[in-house]
Amino acid sequence: MKIKTLNYRSTIFFVSLCLSLLIYVPISTQAIDVSGSEILLPADDTLALQEISITVWANGTSGNVNGASVNISCTSGYFSATADLWDVDTTDSNGLVSFDWYAPDTPTEVSPINVTFSADITSDTDNFVVEKNITIHPIDFSTSFMYANPSELYELHNASVTIYANSSIFPNRIEDVTVDLICDEGIFLDSGTATTSVTTNYWGWVNVIWQSNLSIIISNPLTVNLTADLSYTGKIVSTSLNEEIVVNPMDINSSTLEVSDTTVGGGYPVTVTARAVGDYGPVSSVEVFLDALDGEFTNGETNITALTDSNGYFVTTWTSPEVGSPLEIVITSIFSFPTTILLKELNVTIDVLAFSHNFTNILLNANATTATVGEHILLSMETFNEIGQPVAYANATFTAPAGTFIGSGTDTIELITDAAGSVSVVWDTSDISAPIGGFDYHIDLSLIKEYYNTNTSVITVHVNPDVLTLETASSADPLSIIKGANVTITVHVTANGLDIEGATVQILAQAGVFEYSSTEIASKNTDASGIVTFTWITSSMTVTVERDFEFSIQASLPGYTDSDVEYISITVEPDETQTTDPPDGDGLTTGEKLGILLGAVGGVLLIGTIVYMVLKKKAVN
């Protein structure tokens, strides 16, 4: 007997061990190496005394290394963060970290030097050192240049002068170069004199504005020379650049005024083009004054003033007035240069014809096309004529079959469109008696304006009555049955005490089926008395002890708020002829509970341990 007990003990131990192995999850670690790390430079060479960004990339067989410590040093120059030959930082999620570094000067103006960078990269489990060399070239201005735009202009006009300080070595830009400028005529606007001194930016260039403000009166073109001397602080290198600008005597004798059409219908636009032209071509910055005495330009006025562009043009639109009979309009233009007494006057005549317009592209909108009695609806409208212009100052009349408009207190309101051809109004539905299911209310819009054909439009808003909440009263007959019997459940749906016909009633049982649907859920509509009945069938149910079954009931109908969920309970007793393993207090058999418990690995281990302990105790006894 003792040997048999020991066999049981061995078996239980073996089963417990196997189950333990089933839930064992091995965990392994892998070293994060940085053996593939690199130093990344924008180029393998640069100029003396320039700033560059140096990036260290920490990576290895596991990919980019985040949080690696990087200790970087150089043989010459310095890092901006420490002002020394070294700097320390950690890599980001991409394994990168950047350092700003200033290149050293070269001992001579002709010989380059080499600088070595060394980066010591350390992760939690690895260390790696990488090096990178860069060549530092002396500063020179061999590829520097200067240009003016434009290189030919009129008196008192401006030219943009740009100087690029470039070296022959990439990157060829040179920052912080001193540029001393001088001109033999005119002035630089930043200084107001014939000389100025400026410094190149990070990209190695600088821009100044030169004005042909001549000290002499010319009748023929004059060539002006500009000189730029480039130098670098602490360096002996320098260079001079030259640029010539041709200055023409100022005149606007060949200026023109044109319109796109000399005959136009009332209310239609034409394009007006004024161009300032002199003996040597178009003239920019000439002031042009246009006056039509009627109609309007793009600024909404009968006159407008502007300066010509670099090609001598000023282009605008003039819209003719709306007239009942033909009208002749004269547009007058005056050209003048603001700082001179040069003037030129031109006229152009336009015949305006009487024309009957149409309201077109009427955009009539409501912020909601479905509403409930009591809500306010915003109605907005935009209108244009047949050529796409907004129709301003038109009479807009809104008329509704019911409700009132805010501002008038009646079902009609008259408004005037604004300059954009727009108007808006609020329709109040508080005093509307809408039927169940709602009603479509058609709101009319009438647009009237002189020289326009009258237009009418309609927008429809569906208005529902005030939302009522459905109420349900349910009963069952009988309330207690023996399994296999049927029960009639009656539901009465009302709202504000009134019977509601056509409401959808949904009922859900915990077991059994409904005669109407053959499932545990059924849905029917109420009759004219607000009544609906369901037959609950229990013949297919399994009932071993007396039990209460609960039913949930809810009614719904469009235009109403759904009823609250109502619950009723029916008691069902078991059939006396039915024999089954009686449930425990919670309704589950011992076998069902054991199956659930054995379904979890933890449960298996627990039971195995308990059995083992019981057998062990039995063996000892």
C-alpha positions in Angstrom: 0.0 0.0 0.0 2.8 2.4 0.7 4.3 1.8 -2.7 1.0 2.5 -4.3 0.8 5.8 -2.4 4.3 6.8 -3.5 3.3 6.1 -7.1 0.4 8.5 -6.7 2.7 11.1 -5.2 5.2 10.8 -8.1 2.4 11.1 -10.6 1.0 14.2 -9.0 4.5 15.8 -8.8 5.1 15.1 -12.4 1.8 16.6 -13.5 2.4 19.7 -11.4 5.9 20.1 -12.9 4.6 19.8 -16.4 1.9 22.4 -15.8 4.5 24.7 -14.3 6.6 24.3 -17.5 3.6 25.2 -19.6 3.3 28.6 -18.0 7.1 29.4 -17.9 8.1 32.2 -20.2 11.8 32.5 -20.8 13.3 36.1 -20.7 16.5 36.9 -22.5 18.5 40.1 -22.7 20.7 41.3 -25.6 23.6 43.8 -25.3 23.1 47.1 -27.0 26.3 47.7 -29.0 27.4 51.0 -30.7 30.0 49.5 -33.0 28.4 51.0 -36.1 28.5 54.6 -34.8 29.6 57.5 -37.1 30.6 61.2 -37.1 28.6 63.0 -39.8 29.9 66.3 -41.3 28.1 68.6 -43.7 31.3 68.4 -45.9 34.8 67.1 -45.7 36.2 70.6 -45.9 35.2 74.1 -44.9 36.6 77.6 -44.6 38.5 79.0 -41.7 36.6 80.8 -38.9 33.2 79.3 -40.1 30.6 77.6 -37.9 29.3 74.1 -38.8 27.1 71.5 -37.2 28.7 68.1 -36.4 26.3 65.2 -35.9 27.2 61.9 -34.1 25.1 58.9 -35.0 25.0 56.1 -32.4 24.0 52.7 -33.9 24.9 49.1 -34.0 23.4 45.6 -34.7 20.3 46.6 -32.7 19.8 49.8 -34.7 19.7 53.4 -33.5 20.8 53.8 -29.8 18.8 56.2 -27.7 20.4 57.8 -24.7 24.0 56.9 -25.6 26.6 59.2 -24.0 28.8 61.0 -26.6 32.1 62.7 -25.5 33.4 64.5 -28.6 36.7 66.3 -28.9 38.7 68.1 -31.7 42.4 68.8 -32.3 41.7 72.5 -33.2 38.8 75.0 -33.2 36.2 74.9 -30.4 32.7 73.8 -29.6 30.2 76.7 -29.0 28.5 75.1 -26.0 31.8 74.8 -24.0 34.1 77.2 -25.8 36.6 74.4 -25.6 38.1 71.5 -27.5 35.4 69.1 -26.2 31.7 68.7 -25.5 29.3 66.0 -24.0 25.7 65.2 -24.8 23.3 62.2 -25.2 21.7 60.8 -28.4 17.9 61.2 -29.1 15.4 58.5 -30.1 17.0 58.4 -33.6 20.5 57.8 -32.1 21.6 61.4 -33.1 23.2 64.3 -31.3 24.5 67.5 -32.9 27.3 69.9 -31.8 28.0 73.4 -33.1 31.7 73.9 -33.9 33.8 76.8 -35.0 36.7 76.2 -37.4 40.1 77.6 -36.5 42.0 80.1 -38.5 44.8 78.9 -40.9 48.4 79.9 -40.1 48.8 81.3 -43.7 46.6 82.6 -46.4 47.5 79.8 -48.8 47.9 76.5 -46.9 45.0 74.4 -45.5 45.1 72.5 -42.2 43.5 69.3 -41.0 41.4 68.9 -37.9 40.5 65.5 -36.3 37.3 64.8 -34.4 37.1 62.0 -31.9 33.8 60.8 -30.5 33.6 58.4 -27.5 30.2 56.7 -27.6 29.0 54.7 -24.6 25.7 52.7 -24.2 24.6 50.8 -21.1 26.6 47.7 -22.4 29.1 48.9 -25.0 31.7 51.5 -25.8 33.1 52.6 -29.2 35.4 55.4 -30.4 35.2 56.8 -33.9 37.2 59.5 -35.6 36.6 61.9 -38.6 38.9 64.4 -40.3 38.0 67.8 -41.9 40.2 70.1 -44.0 40.2 73.8 -43.1 40.9 76.1 -46.1 42.1 79.8 -45.9 39.5 82.4 -46.6 39.5 83.9 -50.1 37.1 86.0 -52.1 37.9 84.5 -55.5 34.3 83.7 -56.5 32.6 86.8 -55.0 30.4 88.9 -57.2 28.0 91.9 -57.1 24.9 92.7 -59.2 22.2 95.4 -59.4 18.6 94.9 -60.2 17.6 96.7 -62.4 20.8 97.7 -64.0 19.0 100.4 -66.0 16.5 102.8 -64.5 15.2 106.4 -64.4 16.2 109.2 -62.1 15.0 109.0 -58.5 14.3 105.2 -58.9 15.8 102.5 -56.8 18.0 99.5 -57.6 18.6 96.5 -55.3 22.3 95.8 -55.0 23.4 92.4 -53.8 27.0 91.3 -52.9 27.9 87.7 -52.5 31.1 87.0 -50.5 32.2 83.6 -51.9 35.3 81.4 -51.7 36.5 78.8 -54.2 36.1 76.1 -51.6 32.8 74.4 -50.8 30.9 75.6 -48.9 31.8 78.8 -50.7 29.6 81.2 -48.6 31.6 83.5 -46.2 29.7 84.9 -43.2 30.6 88.2 -41.4 32.5 89.7 -44.3 32.7 93.5 -44.1 31.5 95.1 -47.4 32.3 98.8 -47.9 30.3 100.4 -50.7 30.8 103.6 -52.6 29.0 105.2 -55.6 30.1 108.1 -57.8 26.4 109.3 -58.0 23.2 108.7 -56.1 22.9 107.5 -52.5 22.5 104.3 -50.4 19.2 104.5 -48.6 20.4 103.0 -45.3 23.0 105.7 -44.9 21.5 108.5 -47.0 25.0 109.1 -48.5 27.2 107.8 -51.3 28.9 105.4 -49.0 27.8 102.6 -46.6 29.3 99.6 -44.7 27.5 96.4 -44.2 28.2 92.7 -43.2 27.3 89.5 -45.0 24.8 87.2 -43.3 25.0 83.4 -42.6 24.6 82.7 -46.3 27.4 85.0 -47.3 25.4 87.8 -48.9 24.1 91.2 -48.2 21.6 93.5 -49.9 21.4 97.3 -50.0 19.1 99.8 -51.8 20.7 102.4 -54.1 18.7 105.4 -55.3 19.5 107.3 -58.5 19.3 110.7 -56.6 21.6 112.5 -59.0 23.4 115.7 -58.0 23.2 116.9 -61.7 20.5 117.4 -64.2 20.9 115.0 -67.2 19.3 115.0 -70.6 21.1 111.8 -71.8 21.6 108.4 -70.1 24.3 108.5 -67.4 26.4 105.5 -66.3 27.1 105.3 -62.5 29.8 103.1 -61.1 29.4 101.2 -57.7 32.4 99.7 -55.9 32.3 97.1 -53.1 35.5 96.4 -51.0 35.3 93.0 -49.2 37.5 92.3 -46.1 37.5 89.9 -43.1 38.4 90.9 -39.6 41.8 89.7 -38.7 42.6 88.5 -42.2 44.8 90.3 -44.8 42.7 89.1 -47.8 40.4 91.6 -49.6 38.9 92.3 -53.0 37.0 94.9 -54.9 33.9 94.4 -56.9 32.3 96.8 -59.5 28.9 97.2 -61.0 27.5 99.8 -63.4 24.0 101.2 -63.4 22.6 103.2 -66.3 20.4 106.2 -65.3 18.0 107.6 -67.8 16.5 111.2 -67.7 13.0 111.2 -66.2 9.9 111.6 -68.5 6.5 110.1 -69.0 5.8 111.5 -72.5 4.6 108.2 -74.0 2.1 107.2 -71.3 -1.2 105.6 -72.3 -4.8 105.0 -71.0 -6.9 102.2 -72.3 -10.2 100.5 -71.5 -11.3 96.9 -72.4 -14.5 98.1 -74.0 -15.8 101.6 -74.9 -19.5 100.4 -75.0 -20.9 98.6 -72.0 -24.3 97.8 -70.5 -25.3 99.5 -67.3 -23.8 97.8 -64.2 -21.2 96.0 -66.3 -17.4 96.3 -65.6 -14.6 97.3 -67.9 -10.8 96.9 -67.3 -8.9 100.2 -67.2 -5.2 100.1 -67.9 -2.9 103.1 -67.4 0.8 102.8 -68.3 3.6 105.2 -67.6 6.1 105.2 -70.4 9.0 107.5 -71.1 11.5 107.9 -74.0 13.6 105.0 -72.5 10.8 102.6 -71.7 8.2 102.0 -68.9 8.4 104.1 -65.7 7.7 102.6 -62.3 6.4 104.4 -59.2 4.5 107.0 -61.3 1.4 108.2 -59.5 -1.8 107.7 -61.6 -5.1 109.4 -60.7 -8.3 108.1 -62.4 -11.6 109.9 -62.2 -14.9 108.7 -63.8 -17.4 111.0 -62.0 -19.9 108.1 -61.9 -19.8 104.3 -61.5 -17.1 102.9 -59.2 -13.6 101.5 -59.2 -12.4 98.6 -57.2 -12.2 100.7 -54.1 -15.9 101.5 -54.3 -15.3 105.1 -55.2 -15.7 107.1 -58.5 -11.9 107.9 -58.4 -8.8 106.0 -57.4 -5.0 106.7 -57.0 -2.1 104.2 -57.3 1.5 103.9 -58.4 2.6 102.1 -61.5 4.5 98.8 -61.1 8.0 97.9 -62.3 6.7 97.6 -65.9 4.9 101.0 -65.7 1.4 99.5 -65.3 -1.6 100.3 -63.1 -4.6 98.1 -63.9 -8.0 98.4 -62.2 -11.7 97.7 -62.9 -14.4 100.3 -63.3 -18.1 99.3 -63.1 -20.6 101.4 -65.0 -23.6 102.8 -63.2 -27.0 101.2 -63.8 -29.0 103.6 -65.9 -32.5 103.8 -67.4 -31.3 105.5 -70.6 -27.9 105.6 -72.4 -25.1 107.7 -70.7 -21.7 108.9 -71.8 -18.9 108.6 -69.2 -15.5 110.2 -69.5 -12.6 108.6 -67.5 -9.8 111.1 -66.8 -6.3 110.0 -65.9 -3.5 112.2 -64.6 0.1 110.9 -64.5 2.6 112.5 -62.2 5.9 111.6 -60.6 5.7 112.3 -56.8 9.0 114.2 -56.5 8.8 116.0 -59.9 6.4 118.3 -61.7 6.0 115.9 -64.6 2.3 115.6 -65.5 0.3 114.1 -68.3 -3.5 114.0 -68.7 -5.4 111.4 -70.8 -9.2 110.8 -71.3 -11.2 107.9 -72.5 -15.0 107.9 -73.3 -17.4 105.0 -72.5 -21.0 104.7 -73.7 -23.2 103.2 -71.0 -26.3 101.5 -72.3 -29.6 101.0 -70.5 -29.8 97.3 -69.5 -32.3 95.1 -67.6 -30.4 92.8 -65.2 -31.5 89.5 -63.6 -31.0 88.2 -60.1 -29.0 85.0 -60.7 -27.1 82.4 -58.5 -29.3 83.2 -55.5 -27.9 81.3 -52.6 -30.8 80.9 -50.1 -29.9 78.8 -47.1 -31.3 77.8 -43.7 -29.0 76.8 -40.9 -31.4 73.9 -40.3 -33.9 72.4 -42.7 -35.6 70.4 -39.9 -36.7 72.1 -36.7 -38.9 71.6 -33.7 -41.6 74.1 -32.7 -40.0 76.8 -30.6 -36.6 76.8 -32.3 -35.1 79.8 -34.2 -34.0 79.3 -37.8 -31.4 81.5 -39.4 -32.2 82.2 -43.1 -29.3 83.8 -45.2 -29.2 84.8 -48.8 -26.6 86.0 -51.3 -27.5 87.1 -54.8 -25.5 88.0 -57.9 -26.4 89.3 -61.3 -25.8 87.6 -64.6 -22.1 88.6 -64.8 -21.3 87.4 -61.3 -21.4 90.7 -59.4 -23.1 90.8 -56.0 -26.4 92.8 -56.1 -26.2 95.4 -53.4 -29.1 97.5 -52.0 -31.8 95.2 -53.4 -35.1 94.9 -51.5 -35.4 91.4 -50.1 -38.8 90.4 -48.6 -39.3 87.2 -46.7 -42.8 85.8 -46.2 -43.6 82.7 -44.1 -47.0 80.8 -43.9 -46.7 80.8 -40.0 -44.3 81.8 -37.3 -42.8 85.3 -37.0 -39.5 87.0 -38.1 -37.3 88.6 -35.4 -37.4 92.3 -36.1 -40.8 92.5 -37.5 -42.9 90.4 -35.1 -45.0 89.2 -38.1 -44.7 86.5 -40.8 -43.3 89.1 -43.2 -40.1 91.2 -43.1 -38.4 93.5 -45.6 -34.6 94.0 -45.7 -31.9 95.5 -47.9 -29.0 93.5 -49.3 -25.5 94.8 -48.2 -22.5 95.6 -50.5 -21.8 91.8 -50.8 -25.4 91.1 -52.0 -26.1 89.4 -48.7 -29.0 89.5 -46.1 -30.0 87.3 -43.2 -33.1 87.0 -40.9 -34.2 84.8 -38.0 -37.5 82.9 -38.3 -39.2 82.1 -34.9 -41.4 78.9 -34.8 -42.6 79.4 -31.3 -46.3 80.0 -32.2 -46.6 77.3 -34.8 -49.0 74.3 -34.2 -47.2 71.6 -36.2 -49.1 68.2 -36.6 -47.6 64.9 -35.4 -44.9 64.0 -38.0 -44.3 67.6 -38.7 -45.1 69.8 -41.7 -43.1 71.4 -44.5 -43.3 75.2 -44.3 -42.4 77.1 -47.5 -40.8 80.5 -47.0 -40.9 82.9 -49.9 -38.2 85.4 -50.9 -38.8 88.3 -53.2 -36.0 90.4 -54.6 -36.7 93.8 -56.2 -34.3 96.5 -57.5 -34.4 99.2 -60.2 -33.1 98.0 -63.6 -33.5 94.4 -62.4 -36.2 91.8 -63.2 -38.1 90.8 -60.0 -37.1 87.4 -58.7 -38.9 85.0 -56.3 -37.3 82.0 -54.5 -38.5 79.5 -51.9 -36.8 77.6 -49.1 -38.5 74.8 -47.2 -38.1 74.0 -43.5 -39.7 70.9 -42.0 -41.1 71.7 -38.5 -41.9 69.0 -36.0 -44.2 69.5 -33.0 -42.9 69.8 -29.4 -41.3 66.5 -28.5 -43.4 64.4 -26.1 -42.2 61.5 -24.1 -44.0 58.1 -24.6 -45.2 56.3 -21.5 -45.8 52.6 -21.2 -48.1 50.7 -18.7 -47.5 46.9 -18.9 -49.4 44.0 -17.3 -49.2 40.2 -17.6 -51.9 37.5 -17.2 -51.2 35.4 -15.3 -48.3 36.5 -13.2 -47.4 33.0 -12.1 -47.4 29.9 -14.2 -46.1 26.3 -14.4 -43.4 25.8 -17.1 -45.1 25.0 -20.4 -48.0 27.5 -19.9 -48.4 30.7 -21.9 -48.7 34.3 -20.7 -50.4 37.3 -22.3 -48.5 40.5 -21.8 -50.3 43.8 -22.6 -48.6 47.2 -23.1 -50.5 50.5 -23.2 -48.6 53.5 -24.8 -49.6 57.1 -24.0 -48.2 60.6 -24.2 -49.6 63.4 -22.1 -52.5 61.0 -21.2 -53.4 60.5 -24.8 -53.5 57.0 -26.5 -50.7 56.8 -29.1 -51.4 54.8 -32.2 -48.5 53.3 -34.3 -45.8 53.4 -31.6 -43.3 50.6 -31.9 -43.1 48.5 -28.7 -40.1 46.2 -28.2 -40.1 43.5 -25.6 -37.2 41.3 -24.5 -37.5 38.1 -22.4 -34.8 36.3 -20.4 -35.9 32.9 -21.7 -38.7 31.4 -23.7 -40.0 32.8 -27.0 -42.8 35.1 -28.2 -45.5 33.7 -30.4 -45.2 36.6 -32.8 -41.4 36.3 -33.4 -40.4 32.7 -32.2 -37.5 34.4 -30.5 -36.7 36.0 -27.1 -37.4 39.4 -28.6 -40.5 40.8 -30.4 -41.7 44.1 -31.8 -45.2 45.3 -32.6 -47.1 48.6 -33.2 -49.9 49.9 -31.0 -53.5 50.0 -32.3 -55.8 53.0 -32.2 -56.2 52.6 -28.4 -52.5 52.6 -27.9 -52.6 48.9 -27.0 -50.4 46.0 -28.1 -50.3 42.4 -26.8 -47.6 39.7 -26.8 -48.0 35.9 -26.0 -45.0 34.4 -24.2 -44.5 30.7 -24.7 -42.5 28.7 -22.1 -42.8 25.1 -23.4 -39.2 25.0 -24.7 -37.7 26.4 -21.4 -35.8 24.4 -18.8 -37.0 25.3 -15.3 -35.8 23.2 -12.3 -36.7 25.4 -9.5 -39.3 28.2 -9.1 -37.8 31.3 -10.6 -38.8 34.9 -11.6 -38.2 35.9 -15.2 -37.9 39.6 -16.0 -39.0 41.4 -19.2 -37.8 44.7 -20.5 -40.3 46.9 -22.5 -39.7 50.2 -24.4 -41.8 52.2 -26.9 -40.6 54.5 -29.7 -42.2 56.7 -32.4 -40.6 59.4 -34.7 -41.3 62.8 -33.3 -41.5 61.6 -29.7 -38.9 60.8 -27.1 -38.6 57.1 -26.4 -40.2 55.8 -23.3 -38.1 54.8 -20.3 -37.4 51.0 -20.2 -40.1 49.3 -18.1 -39.6 45.9 -16.4 -42.2 43.3 -15.4 -41.7 40.0 -13.7 -43.4 36.6 -14.2 -42.9 33.6 -11.8 -42.4 30.2 -13.4 -42.6 26.9 -11.4 -40.9 23.7 -12.7 -43.0 21.0 -14.3 -43.4 18.2 -11.6 -42.4 15.5 -14.1 -39.0 17.1 -14.9 -35.9 15.6 -13.1 -32.5 17.3 -13.4 -29.4 17.7 -11.3 -30.6 20.5 -9.0 -28.5 23.7 -9.2 -26.5 25.0 -6.2 -27.5 28.3 -4.7 -26.1 30.2 -7.6 -27.8 28.1 -10.2 -24.7 26.1 -11.3 -24.2 22.4 -10.9 -21.1 21.1 -9.2 -19.8 19.8 -12.5 -20.3 23.2 -14.2 -18.4 24.9 -11.4 -15.5 22.4 -11.7 -15.4 22.9 -15.4 -15.1 26.6 -15.1 -12.4 26.3 -12.4 -10.4 23.8 -14.5 -10.6 26.2 -17.5 -7.8 28.5 -16.1 -4.2 27.5 -15.8 -4.0 28.9 -12.3 -6.9 26.8 -11.3 -5.2 23.6 -12.7 -2.1 24.4 -10.7 -4.1 25.1 -7.6 -6.1 21.8 -7.8 -3.0 19.9 -8.6 -1.3 21.2 -5.5 -4.3 20.5 -3.3 -4.6 16.9 -4.6 -0.9 16.4 -4.0 -1.1 17.7 -0.4 -4.2 15.4 0.3 -2.5 12.3 -1.0 0.7 13.1 0.8 -1.2 13.4 4.1 -2.9 10.1 3.3 0.4 8.4 2.7 1.8 9.6 5.9 -1.2 8.4 7.8 
